[in-house]
Amino acid sequence: MTWRDGMELAGAGLILLAYWANASGRWSRESARYLWVNLAGAVLLGIMAAWRGAPGFVVLEVFWIAISVAGLLRRSH
């Protein structure tokens, strides 16, 4: 396994953690923890998608990042 593989797995793991925690009722979709973990996972996956030249996944992660940031901004108001 390369460091790139590890970064991708970490990003996917963070997003899956947030999904599981929300689906199981542990984290609200409006909670800062849920939004930050989603954001961190999307940033890691977005960087790795760009590095590997996967434009479809870059677009997906850019939107995932934007949605997470919008949620965090909504919380701050």
C-alpha positions in Angstrom: 0.0 0.0 0.0 1.3 3.5 -0.9 0.9 6.6 1.1 -1.7 7.7 -1.6 -3.7 4.6 -0.9 -3.6 5.4 2.8 -4.8 9.0 2.2 -7.7 7.8 0.1 -8.6 5.2 2.7 -8.4 7.7 5.5 -10.7 10.1 3.5 -13.2 7.4 2.8 -13.1 6.2 6.4 -13.9 9.7 7.7 -16.9 10.1 5.4 -18.1 6.6 6.2 -17.7 7.3 9.9 -19.8 10.5 9.6 -22.4 8.6 7.6 -22.6 5.7 10.1 -22.7 8.1 13.1 -25.6 10.0 11.6 -27.5 6.9 10.4 -27.2 5.3 13.9 -28.4 8.5 15.6 -25.1 9.3 17.3 -24.4 12.5 15.4 -27.0 14.9 14.1 -26.5 16.1 10.5 -26.3 19.6 11.9 -23.6 18.8 14.4 -20.2 20.4 14.1 -18.5 17.1 14.5 -20.5 15.5 11.6 -19.8 18.5 9.3 -16.1 18.7 10.2 -15.5 15.0 9.7 -17.3 15.1 6.4 -15.2 18.1 5.4 -11.9 16.5 6.3 -12.8 13.3 4.4 -13.9 15.2 1.3 -10.7 17.3 1.4 -8.5 14.2 1.6 -10.4 12.5 -1.2 -10.5 15.7 -3.3 -6.8 16.1 -3.1 -6.1 12.5 -4.0 -8.6 12.6 -6.9 -6.9 15.7 -8.3 -3.5 14.0 -7.8 -4.6 10.9 -9.7 -6.3 12.9 -12.4 -9.9 11.8 -11.8 -12.1 14.8 -12.7 -15.4 13.2 -11.9 -14.3 12.5 -8.3 -12.8 16.0 -8.1 -16.2 17.5 -9.0 -17.9 15.2 -6.4 -15.6 16.2 -3.6 -15.7 19.9 -4.5 -19.5 19.7 -4.0 -19.1 17.6 -0.8 -16.7 20.3 0.5 -19.1 23.1 -0.4 -22.0 21.4 1.3 -20.0 20.8 4.4 -18.7 24.4 4.5 -22.3 25.7 4.0 -23.5 23.6 6.9 -20.7 24.9 9.1 -21.4 28.5 8.1 -25.1 28.0 8.8 -24.2 26.8 12.3 -22.1 29.9 13.0 -25.1 32.3 12.3 
